[in-house]
Amino acid sequence: MTEDSLIATVEGPKGVAEIYEFEVPTTDRTIEVEYAVVYQGELHGFPSMGEAHLKANELVGADEEES
């Protein structure tokens, strides 16, 4: 991981999750962007922002608030 940026914070009844965007250099000298959700010290990696946000919502129970 070369550089990461906090791009979103998701709050819910089970706590707070942070979503980070980071650049990953590849062997062909390009850069890929990936996403990570950090919740209670655990890191979950995802290839897209949408997947990361869905997982963050699940982890903090944000979906449960609407029920």
Secondary structure in CASP SS format (residue, H / E / C, confidence):
PFRMAT SS
TARGET T0000
AUTHOR 0000-0000-0000
METHOD secondary structure of the structure
MODEL  1
M C 1.00
T C 1.00
E C 1.00
D E 1.00
S E 1.00
L E 1.00
I E 1.00
A E 1.00
T E 1.00
V E 1.00
E E 1.00
G E 1.00
P C 1.00
K C 1.00
G E 1.00
V E 1.00
A E 1.00
E E 1.00
I E 1.00
Y E 1.00
E E 1.00
F E 1.00
E E 1.00
V E 1.00
P E 1.00
T C 1.00
T C 1.00
D C 1.00
R C 1.00
T C 1.00
I E 1.00
E E 1.00
V E 1.00
E E 1.00
Y E 1.00
A E 1.00
V E 1.00
V E 1.00
Y E 1.00
Q C 1.00
G C 1.00
E E 1.00
L E 1.00
H E 1.00
G E 1.00
F E 1.00
P C 1.00
S C 1.00
M H 1.00
G H 1.00
E H 1.00
A H 1.00
H H 1.00
L H 1.00
K H 1.00
A H 1.00
N H 1.00
E H 1.00
L H 1.00
V H 1.00
G C 1.00
A H 1.00
D H 1.00
E H 1.00
E H 1.00
E C 1.00
S C 1.00
END
